[in-house]
Amino acid sequence: MDQIELWEVHRGGGREMPESSPLSFEYGWLLGGRPEADVRTSADGILFSIHDSTLDRIVRNLPRELAGQPVSALTGEQIRSCEVGNGEIPQRIPSLEELFGHLKIHPERHLILDFKQADLSTLAHLIRNKGVERQLTFASCDSELCRKMKQFVPEIRTKNWLGGSPESIRNSFRKLKQENFREITEVQIHLRDAEAQQQWRYQISPEFLREALECTRKKGVLLQVLPWEFGRKEILELLKIGIRSFAVDFPSAFLQICAEYFAETWRTQE
């Protein structure tokens, strides 16, 4: 397949835009990606897109009384009062209801939901109520949680992401294979740098990726990789293996490398 397929902009706009902000999601969509929203619940039951368990890292001038407080202990009003980003354009943390409302207006757009802390049935009810089932991918490291969401919302895509040590990733993938990838639409493999880098940068070997790609393709499952760090060399190597779905923190750099790769194929096909 000579195109990038269903790629993800990690945490909305990656590290190129303020995290947990409308600006980051708009950026990811305009680039043609699927922005990722991390799902957490406020004390009064409102679902927000927040990665960390607290607001300390992402909020500018966080009020002292909110510092160190878990998101689950804060009200929706307290969360909405906080400003994220660099201050050039005031940005507030969006609720999932706001994001789903935006999807409803733009049916061509898609969103990743990385499950962190929420009631699954409440999330499913909001999804069905907004009618955006087919514009969402539910992501978790827990394959059973993905299957449970699939029972609540059969139309939703599911992504089981595999992280940790290389052994843990290989074992998790073998288990999914034994289970015939039941109710799993996508598998994401995290690529972390090896301690001693040689020709190949990552802990997970290219041989394993080739095997995983062949296996998932036979089952109609999308294989995606998340290279935590990358340069031109690494993306080109992954493309040559046959990987066509990525999750990235630097989407503009990623797209430029991909454009160069596919443009080169025009020359070789002449």
C-alpha positions as CSV (number, residue, x, y, z in Angstrom):
1,M,0.0,0.0,0.0
2,D,1.7,3.2,-1.2
3,Q,0.2,5.7,1.3
4,I,0.1,6.5,5.0
5,E,-2.9,4.9,6.6
6,L,-4.8,6.2,9.6
7,W,-1.9,7.9,11.3
8,E,-2.1,9.4,14.8
9,V,-1.0,12.7,16.2
10,H,0.1,11.9,19.7
11,R,-1.7,13.9,22.4
12,G,-3.6,16.1,19.9
13,G,-0.8,18.1,18.2
14,G,2.2,16.2,19.4
15,R,5.0,18.3,20.8
16,E,4.5,20.9,18.1
17,M,1.3,22.4,19.7
18,P,0.1,23.1,23.3
19,E,-1.2,19.8,24.7
20,S,-4.9,19.4,25.7
21,S,-6.0,22.5,23.7
22,P,-8.4,23.1,20.9
23,L,-5.4,24.4,18.9
24,S,-3.7,21.1,19.1
25,F,-6.7,19.1,17.9
26,E,-7.3,21.5,15.0
27,Y,-3.6,21.3,14.1
28,G,-3.7,17.5,14.0
29,W,-6.9,17.4,11.9
30,L,-5.6,20.0,9.4
31,L,-2.5,17.9,8.9
32,G,-4.8,14.9,8.0
33,G,-4.1,12.9,11.1
34,R,-6.2,11.4,13.9
35,P,-5.5,13.5,17.0
36,E,-5.3,11.6,20.3
37,A,-7.4,12.7,23.3
38,D,-6.7,11.2,26.7
39,V,-9.9,10.5,28.7
40,R,-10.2,11.5,32.3
41,T,-13.2,12.4,34.5
42,S,-13.7,15.4,36.7
43,A,-15.2,15.2,40.2
44,D,-18.6,16.1,38.9
45,G,-18.5,13.5,36.1
46,I,-17.4,15.6,33.1
47,L,-15.1,13.8,30.6
48,F,-12.1,15.8,29.6
49,S,-9.0,15.4,27.4
50,I,-6.1,15.4,29.9
51,H,-3.2,13.0,29.8
52,D,-1.7,13.4,33.3
53,S,-3.5,12.6,36.6
54,T,-2.9,16.3,37.6
55,L,-2.9,19.7,35.8
56,D,0.6,20.7,37.0
57,R,2.5,20.0,33.8
58,I,0.2,21.5,31.2
59,V,-1.5,24.6,32.9
60,R,0.1,28.0,32.9
61,N,0.0,29.8,36.2
62,L,-1.9,27.0,37.9
63,P,-3.6,28.3,41.1
64,R,-1.9,27.1,44.2
65,E,-5.0,25.3,45.5
66,L,-5.2,23.2,42.4
67,A,-1.5,22.2,42.3
68,G,-1.0,18.5,42.9
69,Q,-4.7,17.8,42.9
70,P,-5.9,14.8,40.9
71,V,-8.2,15.6,38.0
72,S,-10.8,13.4,39.5
73,A,-10.9,15.7,42.5
74,L,-11.5,18.9,40.5
75,T,-14.8,20.2,39.2
76,G,-15.4,20.9,35.5
77,E,-15.6,24.6,36.3
78,Q,-12.1,24.5,38.0
79,I,-10.7,22.6,35.0
80,R,-12.3,25.0,32.5
81,S,-10.9,28.0,34.4
82,C,-7.3,26.9,33.6
83,E,-5.3,28.1,30.6
84,V,-3.0,25.9,28.6
85,G,-0.6,26.8,25.9
86,N,1.8,29.6,25.3
87,G,-0.6,32.5,25.9
88,E,-0.6,33.9,22.4
89,I,-4.2,32.6,21.9
90,P,-6.0,31.7,25.1
91,Q,-6.7,28.0,25.2
92,R,-9.0,26.0,27.6
93,I,-9.0,22.3,28.1
94,P,-11.8,20.8,26.0
95,S,-14.4,18.3,27.2
96,L,-15.1,15.2,25.2
97,E,-18.6,16.5,24.6
98,E,-17.1,19.6,22.9
99,L,-14.8,17.4,20.8
100,F,-17.6,15.1,19.8
101,G,-19.7,18.1,18.9
102,H,-16.9,19.2,16.6
103,L,-16.7,15.7,15.0
104,K,-20.4,15.9,14.3
105,I,-19.9,19.1,12.3
106,H,-17.0,17.5,10.4
107,P,-17.9,13.9,9.6
108,E,-14.6,13.4,7.7
109,R,-12.6,13.8,10.9
110,H,-11.5,11.1,13.3
111,L,-10.3,11.1,16.9
112,I,-8.4,8.6,19.1
113,L,-9.6,8.1,22.7
114,D,-6.8,6.9,24.9
115,F,-8.5,5.6,28.0
116,K,-7.1,6.8,31.3
117,Q,-9.7,7.2,34.1
118,A,-13.5,7.1,33.4
119,D,-16.6,5.0,33.6
120,L,-16.8,3.0,30.4
121,S,-20.5,3.0,30.2
122,T,-20.7,6.8,30.7
123,L,-18.2,7.3,27.9
124,A,-20.1,4.9,25.7
125,H,-23.4,6.7,26.4
126,L,-21.8,10.0,25.4
127,I,-20.5,8.5,22.2
128,R,-23.8,7.1,21.2
129,N,-25.7,10.2,22.2
130,K,-23.5,12.4,19.9
131,G,-23.6,9.8,17.1
132,V,-19.9,9.8,16.5
133,E,-19.2,6.0,16.8
134,R,-17.6,5.6,13.4
135,Q,-15.3,8.6,13.9
136,L,-13.6,7.2,17.0
137,T,-10.9,4.8,17.9
138,F,-10.8,3.6,21.5
139,A,-7.3,2.9,22.7
140,S,-5.9,1.0,25.7
141,C,-3.1,-1.2,26.8
142,D,-5.8,-3.6,28.1
143,S,-7.2,-5.7,25.3
144,E,-10.1,-6.8,27.5
145,L,-11.1,-3.2,28.0
146,C,-11.1,-2.7,24.2
147,R,-13.4,-5.6,23.9
148,K,-15.7,-4.3,26.5
149,M,-15.9,-1.0,24.8
150,K,-16.7,-2.8,21.5
151,Q,-19.6,-4.5,23.3
152,F,-20.9,-1.1,24.4
153,V,-20.3,0.5,21.0
154,P,-19.9,-2.1,18.2
155,E,-19.2,0.5,15.5
156,I,-16.1,1.9,17.2
157,R,-12.6,1.0,16.2
158,T,-10.3,-0.4,18.9
159,K,-6.6,0.0,19.3
160,N,-4.6,-2.2,21.7
161,W,-1.3,-0.4,22.3
162,L,1.7,-2.5,23.4
163,G,4.5,-0.8,25.5
164,G,7.1,-1.7,28.1
165,S,10.1,-4.0,27.6
166,P,10.7,-5.8,24.3
167,E,9.8,-9.1,26.0
168,S,6.6,-7.7,27.3
169,I,5.6,-6.4,23.8
170,R,6.4,-9.7,22.1
171,N,4.5,-11.6,24.7
172,S,1.4,-9.3,24.5
173,F,1.5,-9.6,20.7
174,R,1.7,-13.4,20.8
175,K,-1.3,-13.4,23.2
176,L,-3.3,-11.3,20.7
177,K,-2.4,-13.6,17.9
178,Q,-3.5,-16.6,19.9
179,E,-6.8,-14.9,20.5
180,N,-7.1,-14.2,16.8
181,F,-7.1,-10.4,17.5
182,R,-10.7,-10.8,18.6
183,E,-12.5,-7.4,18.6
184,I,-9.2,-5.6,18.0
185,T,-9.0,-3.3,15.0
186,E,-5.5,-1.9,15.4
187,V,-2.3,-2.9,17.3
188,Q,0.2,-0.2,18.2
189,I,3.8,-1.1,19.0
190,H,5.9,1.3,21.0
191,L,9.4,1.8,19.7
192,R,11.9,3.0,22.3
193,D,15.6,3.6,21.7
194,A,18.0,0.7,22.4
195,E,20.7,1.4,25.0
196,A,23.5,0.7,22.5
197,Q,22.3,1.8,19.1
198,Q,23.9,0.2,16.1
199,Q,22.5,0.2,12.6
200,W,18.9,-0.2,14.0
201,R,17.8,2.4,16.5
202,Y,15.1,0.6,18.5
203,Q,14.7,-2.1,21.0
204,I,12.1,-3.9,18.9
205,S,13.9,-5.6,16.0
206,P,12.9,-5.1,12.3
207,E,12.5,-8.8,12.0
208,F,9.8,-8.8,14.7
209,L,8.0,-5.9,13.0
210,R,8.0,-7.7,9.6
211,E,6.5,-10.8,11.3
212,A,3.9,-8.7,13.1
213,L,3.0,-6.8,9.9
214,E,2.5,-10.0,7.9
215,C,0.4,-11.5,10.8
216,T,-1.9,-8.5,11.2
217,R,-2.4,-8.1,7.5
218,K,-3.6,-11.6,7.2
219,K,-6.2,-10.9,9.8
220,G,-7.2,-7.5,8.5
221,V,-5.8,-5.7,11.5
222,L,-3.9,-2.4,11.2
223,L,-0.4,-2.5,12.6
224,Q,0.8,0.9,13.8
225,V,4.2,1.9,15.4
226,L,4.9,4.8,17.8
227,P,8.6,5.7,17.5
228,W,9.2,7.9,20.6
229,E,12.2,9.5,18.9
230,F,12.9,9.5,15.2
231,G,14.9,11.1,12.4
232,R,14.7,10.8,8.7
233,K,16.7,7.5,8.7
234,E,14.3,5.8,11.1
235,I,11.1,6.7,9.3
236,L,12.5,5.6,6.0
237,E,13.6,2.3,7.4
238,L,10.1,1.7,8.8
239,L,8.5,2.6,5.5
240,K,10.8,0.2,3.7
241,I,9.7,-2.6,6.0
242,G,6.1,-1.9,4.9
243,I,4.8,0.0,7.9
244,R,2.1,2.5,6.8
245,S,0.6,3.6,10.1
246,F,2.4,5.7,12.7
247,A,1.7,7.7,15.9
248,V,4.1,10.6,16.2
249,D,5.0,13.6,18.4
250,F,6.4,15.6,15.5
251,P,3.8,15.4,12.8
252,S,5.1,18.1,10.4
253,A,8.6,16.5,10.4
254,F,7.1,13.1,9.9
255,L,4.9,14.2,7.0
256,Q,7.9,15.8,5.2
257,I,9.9,12.6,5.4
258,C,7.0,10.6,4.1
259,A,6.4,13.0,1.3
260,E,10.1,12.6,0.2
261,Y,9.8,8.8,0.4
262,F,6.6,8.6,-1.8
263,A,7.8,11.3,-4.2
264,E,11.0,9.2,-4.8
265,T,8.8,6.2,-5.7
266,W,7.4,8.3,-8.6
267,R,10.9,8.5,-10.1
268,T,11.6,4.8,-9.7
269,Q,8.3,3.9,-11.4
270,E,9.0,6.0,-14.5
